[in-house]
């Protein structure tokens, strides 16, 4: 697995975990905090770039009015990771 793909999947796994823990939306800062807890920090711009990649994949969507991010319930591989 390439580093780019590994990083994207790590961010997506954290997003899914945050929702499983009861969050109703996430922001890049939520993922940054979890990455720091795991001793795997990434720059804010790197996490934001992964959000953009995940959005391009159709796995997450941004609420335009709030800037918060949601899992895309319509994505066929939502639970497959």
C-alpha positions in Angstrom: 0.0 0.0 0.0 1.4 3.4 -1.0 2.0 6.0 1.7 -0.7 8.2 0.1 -3.3 5.5 0.2 -2.2 4.5 3.8 -2.6 8.1 5.0 -6.0 8.5 3.3 -7.3 5.2 4.8 -5.9 6.2 8.3 -7.9 9.5 8.1 -11.0 7.7 6.9 -10.7 5.1 9.7 -10.5 7.9 12.2 -13.5 9.6 10.7 -15.5 6.4 10.9 -14.5 5.8 14.5 -15.5 9.4 15.5 -19.0 8.8 14.0 -19.2 5.4 15.7 -18.4 7.2 19.0 -21.5 9.4 18.5 -20.2 12.4 16.6 -22.7 13.8 14.1 -20.2 15.6 12.0 -16.4 16.0 12.0 -13.8 18.6 11.1 -10.2 18.2 10.2 -9.2 19.3 13.7 -11.1 16.3 15.2 -8.9 14.0 13.1 -5.7 16.0 14.0 -6.5 15.5 17.7 -7.0 11.8 17.3 -3.8 11.5 15.2 -1.8 13.2 18.0 -3.3 10.8 20.5 -2.0 8.0 18.3 1.5 9.6 18.1 1.0 9.9 14.4 0.6 13.7 13.9 0.0 15.2 10.5 -0.1 18.8 9.5 -3.5 20.5 9.2 -3.0 21.0 5.5 -2.3 17.2 5.1 -5.5 16.2 6.9 -7.5 18.8 4.9 -6.0 17.3 1.7 -7.1 13.8 2.7 -10.6 15.2 3.4 -10.6 16.5 -0.2 -9.5 13.1 -1.6 -12.1 11.3 0.4 -14.7 13.8 -0.9 -13.5 13.1 -4.4 -13.9 9.3 -3.8 -17.5 10.0 -2.6 -16.8 8.7 0.9 -17.5 12.0 2.8 -19.4 15.1 2.0 -19.1 18.7 3.3 -22.1 20.6 4.5 -21.7 23.9 2.7 -23.5 26.0 5.3 -21.5 24.8 8.3 -18.2 23.5 6.9 -18.7 20.3 8.8 -18.1 16.9 7.2 -20.4 13.8 7.1 -20.0 10.3 6.0 -21.7 9.8 2.6 -24.5 7.3 3.3 -25.0 6.8 -0.4 -21.4 5.6 -1.0 -21.5 1.8 -1.8 -18.3 1.1 0.1 -19.1 3.2 3.2 -18.7 0.3 5.6 -16.1 -1.5 3.6 -13.4 1.1 4.3 
